[in-house]
């Protein structure tokens, strides 16, 4: 089973480890170097904020981007913060659940493509939705490279990514894209919290569903109200709708 996560805009302010070295999925190394070089150049431009889609209040992030090659790092498990990661709580998982997370969790990144939670990377600022000169749209840039690597990994895919990051890899009919509803409406903040809870529950319960149907049954047993829909057409993901109240119904 693979659990796909988006990154978060919120990140730890600094790391304490050596500069970034080889990461998991090393076949992505050349592409990572191209994006890193392009990001550093873009961050030095006079119109850098516009190019990277940042507000004036985030101007300080440009200096971090420029210094990425020598910046201190920390494990991805500790880098990403925010609602989803607070509810997932990677650093508070029990030992067996942590091992499962190291094997199963993949975090998508505009800069690194995909990382595992053990990869040491520095704080950075780059969304997958950016059109980064001269590479163009990052989701389109990463898609063929990520697809080549991740299509090789078998098993059910639990897709907890946001739309921006889902464009970088489409796992097809072996995947279930999780949506979160309250009172029939998609809710962003609660969706992030619920996705984090679901990921933690799957890792903590030693759940090993092999199909979208088994995933739906597993989440139902964990206390979630779910509705599974078949793909609209061939080689598309299943859709797993999770219905929540103001207080999450899951086991967390």
C-alpha positions as CSV (number, residue, x, y, z in Angstrom):
1,X,0.0,0.0,0.0
2,X,1.2,3.5,-0.8
3,X,-0.2,6.6,0.9
4,X,0.2,9.7,-1.1
5,X,0.4,13.1,0.6
6,X,0.7,16.7,-0.5
7,X,3.4,18.8,1.2
8,X,2.4,21.8,3.3
9,X,3.0,25.5,3.0
10,X,3.9,25.5,6.6
11,X,7.4,24.1,7.3
12,X,9.9,24.0,10.1
13,X,12.0,27.1,10.0
14,X,15.4,25.4,9.8
15,X,17.1,22.1,10.0
16,X,20.2,20.9,11.8
17,X,21.6,18.3,9.4
18,X,24.1,18.5,6.6
19,X,23.1,19.9,3.2
20,X,20.8,17.7,1.0
21,X,22.4,14.7,-0.5
22,X,21.0,11.7,-2.3
23,X,17.3,11.1,-1.7
24,X,15.1,8.1,-2.1
25,X,14.0,7.3,-5.7
26,X,17.5,8.4,-6.9
27,X,16.4,8.1,-10.5
28,X,14.7,11.5,-10.0
29,X,18.1,13.0,-9.1
30,X,18.8,14.8,-12.5
31,X,15.3,16.2,-12.6
32,X,15.6,17.4,-9.0
33,X,18.8,19.2,-9.9
34,X,17.2,20.9,-12.8
35,X,14.3,22.2,-10.7
36,X,16.7,23.2,-7.9
37,X,18.8,25.2,-10.3
38,X,15.8,26.8,-11.9
39,X,14.3,27.7,-8.5
40,X,17.5,29.4,-7.3
41,X,17.7,31.4,-10.5
42,X,14.0,32.4,-10.2
43,X,14.4,33.4,-6.6
44,X,17.1,35.9,-7.6
45,X,14.9,37.7,-10.1
46,X,13.4,41.1,-9.5
47,X,10.0,39.6,-10.1
48,X,10.6,36.5,-8.1
49,X,7.5,36.9,-5.9
50,X,5.3,37.0,-9.0
51,X,7.1,34.1,-10.7
52,X,6.7,31.9,-7.6
53,X,3.2,33.1,-6.7
54,X,4.2,34.5,-3.3
55,X,2.9,37.4,-1.4
56,X,5.2,40.3,-0.3
57,X,5.0,38.9,3.2
58,X,6.9,35.8,2.1
59,X,9.8,37.7,0.6
60,X,12.1,36.2,3.2
61,X,11.5,32.8,1.6
62,X,13.4,33.8,-1.5
63,X,16.7,34.0,0.6
64,X,16.0,30.5,1.8
65,X,15.5,29.3,-1.8
66,X,18.8,30.9,-3.0
67,X,20.7,29.1,-0.2
68,X,19.2,25.7,-0.7
69,X,22.4,24.0,-1.8
70,X,24.1,24.7,1.5
71,X,21.1,24.9,3.8
72,X,20.8,22.6,6.8
73,X,18.3,19.8,6.5
74,X,15.9,17.7,8.6
75,X,13.8,14.6,7.9
76,X,10.7,15.2,5.8
77,X,8.8,13.8,8.8
78,X,9.7,16.9,10.8
79,X,9.8,19.4,8.0
80,X,6.1,19.6,7.0
81,X,3.7,21.2,9.5
82,X,0.1,22.3,9.3
83,X,-3.3,20.7,9.8
84,X,-2.8,17.5,7.9
85,X,0.6,16.7,9.4
86,X,-0.5,17.7,12.9
87,X,-3.2,15.1,12.7
88,X,-1.0,12.5,11.1
89,X,1.7,13.0,13.8
90,X,4.5,11.2,12.1
91,X,6.9,11.7,14.9
92,X,4.5,10.3,17.5
93,X,3.8,7.0,15.7
94,X,4.6,3.8,17.5
95,X,7.6,1.9,16.2
96,X,5.7,-0.5,13.9
97,X,3.5,2.2,12.6
98,X,6.6,4.3,12.0
99,X,8.2,1.5,10.0
100,X,5.0,1.2,7.9
101,X,5.1,5.0,7.3
102,X,8.7,4.8,6.1
103,X,7.7,2.2,3.6
104,X,4.3,3.5,2.5
105,X,4.1,7.3,2.7
106,X,5.2,9.3,-0.3
107,X,5.1,13.1,-0.1
108,X,4.8,15.0,-3.3
109,X,6.9,18.2,-3.8
110,X,7.2,20.8,-6.4
111,X,11.0,20.9,-5.8
112,X,11.9,17.3,-5.1
113,X,9.2,15.5,-7.0
114,X,8.5,12.8,-4.4
115,X,10.2,12.1,-1.1
116,X,9.9,9.6,1.7
117,X,9.6,10.7,5.3
118,X,13.2,9.7,6.1
119,X,14.6,11.9,3.3
120,X,16.6,14.9,4.7
121,X,15.7,18.1,2.9
122,X,15.9,21.8,3.8
123,X,13.0,24.2,4.2
124,X,12.0,25.6,0.8
125,X,9.2,27.4,-0.9
126,X,7.9,26.1,-4.3
127,X,4.4,24.9,-5.2
128,X,3.7,22.2,-7.8
129,X,1.3,24.8,-9.3
130,X,4.1,27.1,-10.3
131,X,5.1,27.7,-13.9
132,X,8.9,27.8,-13.3
133,X,11.1,29.2,-16.0
134,X,12.5,27.6,-18.2
135,X,10.8,24.3,-17.1
136,X,7.2,25.3,-17.4
137,X,4.4,23.9,-15.2
138,X,5.9,21.7,-12.6
139,X,3.1,19.1,-12.5
140,X,3.7,18.5,-16.2
141,X,7.5,18.5,-15.8
142,X,7.4,15.9,-13.1
143,X,4.6,13.7,-14.4
144,X,6.5,11.5,-16.9
145,X,9.5,11.2,-14.5
146,X,7.4,10.3,-11.5
147,X,5.2,8.0,-13.4
148,X,8.1,5.9,-14.7
149,X,9.3,5.3,-11.1
150,X,6.0,4.9,-9.2
151,X,4.3,2.8,-11.8
152,X,6.8,0.1,-10.8
153,X,5.7,-0.1,-7.2
154,X,2.8,-2.5,-6.8
155,X,-0.2,-2.3,-4.5
156,X,-3.2,-0.2,-3.5
157,X,-2.7,3.6,-3.7
158,X,-4.5,5.7,-1.1
159,X,-4.5,9.2,-2.6
160,X,-4.7,11.9,0.0
161,X,-3.2,14.6,-2.2
162,X,-4.7,18.0,-3.1
163,X,-5.6,18.6,-6.8
164,X,-2.4,20.6,-7.5
165,X,-0.2,17.6,-6.6
166,X,-2.5,14.9,-8.0
167,X,-1.6,16.2,-11.4
168,X,2.0,14.9,-11.0
169,X,1.0,11.2,-11.1
170,X,-2.2,9.3,-11.9
171,X,-2.0,5.8,-10.4
172,X,-5.1,4.6,-12.3
173,X,-7.7,2.1,-11.1
174,X,-5.6,0.6,-8.3
175,X,-6.0,3.9,-6.4
176,X,-8.7,5.5,-4.4
177,X,-8.9,9.3,-4.3
178,X,-10.2,10.4,-0.9
179,X,-12.6,13.3,-0.7
180,X,-14.0,14.7,2.5
181,X,-17.5,16.1,2.9
182,X,-19.6,17.8,5.6
183,X,-23.3,18.4,5.0
184,X,-22.7,17.4,1.4
185,X,-20.0,20.0,0.8
186,X,-16.3,19.6,0.3
187,X,-14.5,21.3,3.2
188,X,-10.9,22.3,2.9
189,X,-9.7,22.7,6.5
190,X,-11.6,19.7,7.8
191,X,-10.4,17.7,4.7
192,X,-6.8,18.2,5.7
193,X,-7.5,17.2,9.3
194,X,-9.4,14.1,8.2
195,X,-6.8,13.0,5.7
196,X,-4.2,13.2,8.3
197,X,-6.4,11.2,10.7
198,X,-7.0,8.6,8.0
199,X,-3.3,8.2,7.2
200,X,-2.5,7.8,10.9
201,X,-5.3,5.2,11.4
202,X,-4.2,3.1,8.5
203,X,-0.6,3.1,9.7
204,X,-1.4,2.6,13.4
205,X,-4.0,-0.2,12.9
206,X,-1.6,-2.4,10.8
207,X,-4.3,-2.2,8.1
208,X,-3.3,-3.7,4.8
209,X,-6.1,-3.3,2.3
210,X,-5.2,-4.5,-1.1
211,X,-8.1,-3.0,-3.1
212,X,-10.3,0.1,-3.0
213,X,-13.2,-2.0,-1.7
214,X,-11.0,-3.4,1.1
215,X,-9.9,0.2,1.9
216,X,-13.6,1.3,2.2
217,X,-14.3,-1.7,4.5
218,X,-11.2,-0.9,6.6
219,X,-12.2,2.7,7.1
220,X,-15.8,1.7,7.9
221,X,-14.4,-0.6,10.6
222,X,-12.4,2.3,12.0
223,X,-15.5,4.4,12.4
224,X,-15.6,6.5,9.3
225,X,-18.7,7.0,7.1
226,X,-17.6,6.2,3.6
227,X,-19.0,5.9,0.1
228,X,-17.0,4.2,-2.6
229,X,-17.6,4.9,-6.3
230,X,-16.2,3.1,-9.3
231,X,-14.0,4.9,-11.8
232,X,-15.9,7.0,-14.3
233,X,-13.8,5.4,-17.1
234,X,-11.0,3.0,-17.6
235,X,-7.7,3.5,-15.8
236,X,-9.0,6.2,-13.6
237,X,-9.0,6.1,-9.8
238,X,-11.9,5.0,-7.6
239,X,-13.4,7.8,-5.5
240,X,-13.8,7.3,-1.8
241,X,-16.0,10.0,-0.1
242,X,-15.6,10.4,3.6
243,X,-18.5,12.1,5.4
244,X,-17.7,13.8,8.6
245,X,-19.5,15.9,11.2
246,X,-18.1,18.9,13.0
247,X,-16.2,16.5,15.2
248,X,-14.4,13.9,13.1
249,X,-16.1,10.5,13.3
250,X,-12.9,8.5,12.7
251,X,-10.7,6.7,15.2
252,X,-7.9,9.1,14.5
